[in-house]
Amino acid sequence: MTREPVAVSDGSLARGHEALAAGEWEAARAAFEQELARADSAEALDGLGRALWWLREEREAVVARERAYAAFRREGDRARAARVALWLSR
């Protein structure tokens, strides 16, 4: 299987995860959106969805996490896709 080249991150994914862990939802949103501006990333979509949920932007959160689920499936990451699917089912 041939993989497409992956864009190099500037650390926005790490900043997004740190902001989520600290409960800094707006900072997390900004970091994940910055990453998504560079490349469509399942991990960034998932993080964005989580940040949006805590910002009470439920519809946007669901859309982002649905996209994350599809991207994790495309990447063959079944475990992460399953975790997102469980969240979506609730």
C-alpha positions as CSV (number, residue, x, y, z in Angstrom):
1,M,0.0,0.0,0.0
2,T,1.4,3.4,-1.0
3,R,1.0,6.2,1.5
4,E,0.6,9.8,0.5
5,P,3.1,12.4,1.8
6,V,2.1,13.8,5.2
7,A,2.4,17.6,5.8
8,V,4.8,18.6,8.5
9,S,3.0,20.0,11.5
10,D,4.2,23.2,13.2
11,G,3.2,21.8,16.6
12,S,-0.4,22.9,16.4
13,L,-1.6,19.4,17.2
14,A,0.4,19.3,20.4
15,R,-0.8,22.8,21.4
16,G,-4.3,21.7,20.7
17,H,-4.0,18.6,22.9
18,E,-2.3,20.6,25.7
19,A,-5.1,23.2,25.5
20,L,-7.8,20.5,25.7
21,A,-6.1,19.0,28.8
22,A,-6.0,22.4,30.4
23,G,-9.7,23.1,29.6
24,E,-8.7,26.0,27.3
25,W,-11.4,25.3,24.7
26,E,-10.9,28.4,22.5
27,A,-7.1,27.9,22.4
28,A,-7.7,24.2,21.5
29,R,-10.1,25.2,18.8
30,A,-7.6,27.7,17.3
31,A,-4.8,25.2,17.3
32,F,-6.8,22.4,15.7
33,E,-8.2,24.8,13.1
34,Q,-4.6,26.0,12.3
35,E,-3.6,22.3,11.8
36,L,-6.6,21.8,9.5
37,A,-5.7,24.8,7.4
38,R,-2.5,23.0,6.6
39,A,-3.9,19.5,6.0
40,D,-7.0,17.5,6.5
41,S,-6.1,15.4,9.6
42,A,-8.2,12.9,11.4
43,E,-6.5,13.8,14.7
44,A,-7.1,17.5,14.2
45,L,-10.8,16.9,13.3
46,D,-11.2,14.8,16.4
47,G,-9.6,17.4,18.6
48,L,-11.6,20.2,17.0
49,G,-14.8,18.3,17.6
50,R,-13.9,17.8,21.3
51,A,-13.2,21.5,21.7
52,L,-16.4,22.5,19.9
53,W,-18.4,20.2,22.2
54,W,-17.1,22.0,25.3
55,L,-17.8,25.4,23.6
56,R,-21.4,24.2,23.3
57,E,-21.3,24.2,19.5
58,E,-22.8,20.7,19.4
59,R,-23.8,20.6,15.8
60,E,-20.3,21.6,14.6
61,A,-18.8,19.2,17.1
62,V,-20.7,16.3,15.6
63,V,-19.8,17.3,12.1
64,A,-16.1,17.5,13.0
65,R,-16.2,14.2,14.7
66,E,-18.1,12.5,11.9
67,R,-15.4,13.7,9.6
68,A,-12.7,12.4,12.0
69,Y,-14.4,9.0,12.1
70,A,-14.3,8.8,8.3
71,A,-10.7,9.9,8.2
72,F,-9.6,7.4,10.8
73,R,-11.4,4.6,8.8
74,R,-9.6,5.7,5.6
75,E,-6.3,5.6,7.5
76,G,-7.0,2.1,8.8
77,D,-7.0,3.2,12.4
78,R,-10.0,1.1,13.5
79,A,-9.5,1.6,17.2
80,R,-9.7,5.4,17.0
81,A,-12.5,5.2,14.6
82,A,-14.4,3.0,17.0
83,R,-13.8,5.4,19.9
84,V,-15.2,8.3,17.9
85,A,-18.1,6.1,16.7
86,L,-19.0,5.3,20.3
87,W,-19.0,9.1,21.2
88,L,-21.2,9.8,18.2
89,S,-23.7,7.1,19.2
90,R,-24.3,8.8,22.5
